[in-house]
Amino acid sequence: MKNEICANFFYVSKNMFIEGPFGGIIFAPLSKLILGQNTKVLYGRFFAKDITVHQYTQIYRVDFDPIVKKTYVLGR
């Protein structure tokens, strides 16, 4: 899974652990979100009731723009 990034919109209602490469939006207003346990670089927007970011994790803000057509390439 090295260098793989997926772009999705997620709605979750439980605790959610992001443990791999991620790029996208997570909207979890009733959930706890845990970021950066294994992967230390994440791209996107994160909304949750409670967010835990592990040490040395880098989060880069990427805005969602449904008007602009974007192409996403997954790693091989």
Secondary structure, 3 states (H helix, E strand, C coil): CCCCCCCCEEECCCCEEECCCCEEEEEEEEEEEEECCCCCEEEEEEEEEEEEECCCCEEEECCCCCCCCCCCCCCC
